[in-house]
Amino acid sequence: MAFDTLEISNHDGQPIHFYEIRWGNTEWFYTSADRDLDLNTGGGTETYEAVPILDEGITVGGDNPGDLRINLAENLPVVDLFRGTPPSENVRVVVIRKHADDTESTVFFAGKVNNVKRDGKGKATLFCSIGKQRRGGLRLTWSRTCPHVLYDRQCRLDRELFAAAATITAISGNGFTVGTEPNATLGYFDGGIIAWDADGLGTLEQRAIEKGTSTTEFTIFGRADGLEVGQAVTLYPGCDRISSTCNDKFNNLMNYGGITQMPGESPYDSNIF
């Protein structure tokens, strides 16, 4: 029987939901059925684990149209990703819907997890929204300092050319210490990035470095959760958005986005006639 026919049937439909949750290179496959099931998606067969999971349907109208809430057991690993600092990599969700004993299926929802709420009684809720373009709005302005995001497509720097490998030797609050100097210049990594393999499969987790208090000690914005003593990390230098830094530190002046010749007097602050 066709999927659409089962969907509108009063008695024949037996809907089953399949949940594909991906965080970088880590994947989880769950189903609302009472037993593990296989579902052929994209030419590959995955086994979907039967767990206590069910969604509340897509929100229609209101302030958040297209949102989805997924209720599931609190002890599932995807919930642990949102204990403390949320992951820097998007947690993507695809919900596939089919009916028992029917071969046809359809994608019911595709989006990402924005937040997780626990009820303290063994249940958690994933708050999901539909996928949107991963880009900001119009933000470029006329300024002497560079408006580009460091290492983005306007800045055009390949950050791997400036990567410095290090090993965590101590963690305290929002600070961390590495064993050897990644660079001898104090402040070289201010406003930069610390990144590491978060799951052993290449999923990148990263935080913004606030400043270096010495050449081996640094603080980050937010908490240092996710970092561990003995962990291998990569540090990337920061930029203060000044043309001399762009030229001397990165040799990237041709991509500098600021207007260094900008006059110091605005025509809107005085009578130009």
N, C-alpha and C positions, 0 to 999 in steps of 0.2 A: 504494500500500500504506500502511496506517495506521502512524503513528509508533511506537506501542506494539509492533506486530508486528515492525517492523524492529529495535527495541531488543532484543527477546528472541531474535531469529533468530541462528543460529550462522553463517550464510553470507551472508545478504542485506544485512545492515546495513553501511553505509559512513558512519560518523559524521563530521560536520564541526562544529567549534565556531566560533562567532562571538563576538567580545569587544567590548563597548562600554565604553569607559573615559572618564569625564567628570570634569574638574576645573573647577568653576565653569562658565564659558561655553566652555571648550576641550574638544573631543571628539576621540577617536581611535577608529577602527573597524578591527579586525584580524580575520583568519580563519586557521584552521589549514590551509585548503585550499592546493593548489599553484598557485592563480591567484586574482586578484581576483574577488570575487563580490558580487552585489547580494542584499539580503534585505529584504523589505517588513516593517517593524516599526512599528506604531502609525500606519499610513497613509502613512508616508514611506519613500522608497527611499534607502538609504545604500549606498555602495560600501565593502566591507570589504577592506582591503589584505592580501594574502598575505604574511605574515612568519613567521619561525621562532618559533612560539608554541604552547604546549600546557600543559594543566593536569594535575595529578596526581589529580584527583577529589576529591570532598568527603570530609573526615574524618568517620568514623563512630565514635562512642564515644571513649574516652580523655579527656584533659584539655581538649581543644579541639574538641568536636564541631561540625560545620558549617563548619570552616575550609577554605580552599582555597589551594593554592599554584599559581601560574602561572609557568611557565618561559618566558623570552623573551630576545630579543637585547638586550645591554647598551646598544646605541646608540639604542634607541627613546626618544623624548622623555619618556615617563612615568617612566622610570628616573631621569632628570635631576632630577625634582621632589624626589627624596629624597637629593640630594647636599647635605650640610650640614643646615640646619634644615628639617624636614619642613613641607609646606604647612599653613597654618592651616585652609584649606578642605578638606573631605573629598574624597578621590579615590574616586569610586564606580565599581563594576564590575558589569556584567551579562553573564552568559555564556548564550548561546543555542545550543541543540543541535538539529541536524537531520541528515538523511541525504541523500547525493547522489541527485539525480534524484527527490527527494520534496519536495512543497510544504509539508508540515506541519512545524512547528518548536515548540519549547517552551523556556521559560526554565529553565535548569539551575541557575543560581546568581545571587543578587543580594546585594551587600554592599559593602565598602569595603576599600581597601588600607591596612594598618596599618604596613607596613615593607617595605623592599627590601634584598635581599642580593645582592652581586656576587661572582662566583667568580674574577675577575681573568683570565678566559680568554674573555671576550666574551659570557658568559651571565649573566643576572640572574634572581632569583626574587621575585615579588610575593607577600607574605604577606597574605592576605585573610581577612576574617571576615564572617559574615552580618550583615545590617543590624539594628541595634538602635535602640530609642528614644533620641533625642538629648536625654537629660535625666539629671541626677544623681540620687542617692538622697536620702533624707531627711537634711537637714543643718541646718535652722533650729534655733537655740538661743535661750534667754533670755539676753540680754546688753545692756549699755548701748550698745555700738556696733552699727551696722547690719549684719545678716548678708546682705543682698541683694548680688547681683552687679551692679556698676554697669552701667546701661543695660538690665538684663534686664526681664522682665515684671512682677516685683515692684517694682523700682525705678521703672519706668514713664517714665524720662527718654528723650526723643527726642534721641539723641546728635548728630543733624545740626543741631540748634539751637545746639550748642556747637562745631561743627566749625571748625577754623582751617586754611586752605590755606597750604602752605609749599613751598619748593624746597630740595632737598639741595645743599649747597655743599661739604661735606667729610665723609669717613667715616674713622674710626680705631678699630680693634678693635670693641668693642660700643657705640661712640658715633657720633653723627652731628651735623652742624651745619647749620642752615638760614640762608638769606640775610637774612631780616628777622624781627623779633620777632613770633611769633604771639600772644604776650600779654606784657605788661610785668611781670607778677608772677612772681618767681622761685618755683618749686615748683608753679605752676598746673597743669602737666601731669604731676606726679609720680603714678605709679600709673595713668596714662592709657593711651592707645592711639595708635600710628602705623599708618596704613593706606595702601595704594596699589594701583593697577591693575597686576596682575602679568603679564597676558598681552595687554594692549591691547584686550581684549574685555569688560572689566568684571569679571573675576574678582578678588575682593578678597583681598589678602594683608595680614596685620596682625601686629604684635608689641606686647608690653606695654612701656610706658615705665617704667624704673626711677626716674629722677629727672632733673631739669634742673640741670646744673652752672652754667649761666647762662641768660639768657632766650633764647639762640639755640643752646645746646649741650645735648645730652641723651645719656643712656645708656639702653640697653634691656636687658631680661633675655635672656640667650642671645647669639647672634651677630647681626651686622648684615648677613649675607648676604641678597641679594635687593635691597638698597638700592644705588643708584648715584648718583654726582654728576650733578646736573642733573635728577634725577627729581622729579616733582611728587608730593607726599604730603599727607595730611590728618592733623592732630593733634586728639585728643579729650582733654579734661582728665580728671584722676583725682580720686579722693575718698578721704579718710582714714576714712570711716565714722562721723564724729562729727556730732552733731545740728546744731551751729552751722555746720559746713561745708555740710551738706545744705540748711540754710536760707539762709545768706548767699551761697553760691557758686551754688547751683542752684535756690533757691526751691522746694524739693521736700519740705518738712518733713512734709506730710500723708502722704507715702509712706515716711517713715523707718521702718525696721524694728526699731530698737533700743528698749529700755525705759529711758528716762532716769531714771524714778522708782524704779528697782530698788533695794531696800535693800542696804546694804553688808555685812550679816551673813547668812550662810546658816543656815537652821534645822537643817542636817545637821552643822554644826560645833559645836553646843552642845546642852545638855540643855534642851529646850523646856518641860519640866514643872517 
